[in-house]
Amino acid sequence: MRYRCRIDIVADILRAIVEEGPLLISEIASRANLPLDRARPLVEDLVYNGLLVYRSEERRYEATDRAYEWLELYRLLREVYDWRTPAYPTSIPR
């Protein structure tokens, strides 16, 4: 099993909503491979930060334009920085 950092989990949540459209919290948890009790606070943080909007009449979460921008920046960062490199290099090239 691969451990994911918070940023990777957020990306999985946003990607699920962008790819499939507005989702219920249980669907988000399932698509992001998270237990419901861990997904709820993360989704609430994303709403608070303007990446998701909650549609109370449908009980579904929808991605905002900011979520699309965040995912693009995430993709670029992954492209530029190879996640397989050590977090703290033992020697710094000069």
N, C-alpha and C positions, 0 to 999 in steps of 0.2 A: 504494500500500500504506500502511495506517495503522499507525503504531508504537504499541505498547501498553506501558503501564507495568506494573510487577510486580503491582500490585493488580488491574488489569484481567485479567491472565493468570490470577491465582489465581481470580478470579471465573469466568472461562471454564472452568477445571478443575472447580471446585465445581459450577457449573451443569450441566456435562455429567454428573457423577455423580448429582446430585440428579434430573435429568430422566430418566436412563436406568437408574439403579440401579447396583449394583456393576460396576466395569469393570476390565479388565486395563490395565496401564501403557501398552501400545501403543494401546489404544482411547482412553485418556485423552489421549495425545499427539495422536492423530488428531483427536478432537473439539475439542481446544483449539487446533488448528492450530500445533503445536509439534514440533520435531524431538525424537526420543526422548531424546537426550543432554541436552537442556534441560529436558524434562519430569521426568525422574527426580529431580534434586535438589529441584525445587519440590514434588513429591509427597512426598518424604521430609520436607521441612520441614513440610508440612501434617500429616503423621502425627505428627511430633515435637510440634507445637503443638496436637494434639488435634482437628483439623478432619476428619481422615480416620482410618480404621482399616484395617489390612491383614489380610485373611482368607487366611492362608497355605495352607489346604487347598484354596481355590478360586483362589488367586493373584490375587485381586481387591481393589480398594480400595472402601471404602464410606464414605459421609458420616455424620458424627456429628450430634447435636443442635446442637453448637457450629457446625458448618458451615452449618446452616440459619439460625442466629442471625446469623452473619457475612454471609451473603447478604442477609438482611433489612436489616442495617445498611448494607451496600454500596448496596442499592437506595434506601434513604432518603437516603444521602449524594449519590447521583447526582441524586435528585429535588430536593434542596435546593440543591445547588451545580451550576451549569451548567458542565460540563467545557469548554465552548467559550470560557470567559472566560480572559484571560491569567493565567498563574501569578503574575506580578509586575505589578500594576497600576502605571501610570505616575503616577497621582494617587490619593490616598486622600481620599474625601469626608469632610468634617467637619461 
